[in-house]
């Protein structure tokens, strides 16, 4: 971890670049032609959206949970196998709280720079206010700033590293994270059942109640040349599950679908859920994490909140023995999440190169 103590170059805040009035983005943000977003959507995917699943049946009034219906299980199973992404509505998280969280963080990013710099992060933990992923000197960077913080395990939860302003922010983070963890636990049960496993199986593999959970708030400033760069480069999420609260009014998330990219149209008050690499490993690739990226635009900024629900960092994760057969041998070696995520923290987002490289080691 010695090489993760500091950034290799001075950190430049993308928001400051955007607000300076530049007409051309610096070369550091210009992607190779093969990685640039297409200005025109493929006609095959322009009107396609990821599945939308209504979880209303999971509750018996007043958000009291009950078991999932066969229909809900089937819809989630198909989405996990076919897309690796889906949106959930009527999920039990307070919509008013979701909207307040998004606007509080928008307010944070519009604070004076010196107020945000108090929370400037390092690559050692990434916790705090940041503007890059990876520590490779001279790397092409993404057009975004972010704020990263830990919620679980409790020993990593440090309220002093949560923004003091806006004044309601810390209280909102605590309640929002609590509700999203509860929703994640319900989704884990359904994923277990769909794999033919006991409903608590995947949760136990993640460490029971002692899991990892963290929040990354993304801020994508206006960009004068959105056709040359990305807000976040193509990658699959290294963890277990991701629950994204998108900007309702400004689409930007794109999901790989074959050789094309599908721009996700956010549903009001929905979460976008996606499978991470650890779930792909545990399911022995029955469920697959899927590449995604973020495009930016010249007219509007975007704010989104990605909540990562991960295994306890020191538990070895390997294909579940119940899902390994003679016809489908274990595809991946055991590896802790701490070991696994060191790759993206060092190199930054690199498609699905990491999880796919593990197959040759099994």
PyMOL commands that set and color helices and strands:
alter all, ss='L'
color gray80, all
select helices_A, chain A and resi 2-4+14-19+27-29+33-35+56-58+70-82+95-109+113-117+154-156+159-161+169-194+201-206+277-282+321-323+337-347+353-361
alter helices_A, ss='H'
color red, helices_A
select strands_A, chain A and resi 52-54+85-89+128-130+145-152+212-220+232-235+241-245+253-257+260-263+271-275+292-294+302-310+316-317+335-336
alter strands_A, ss='S'
color yellow, strands_A
deselect
rebuild
show_as cartoon
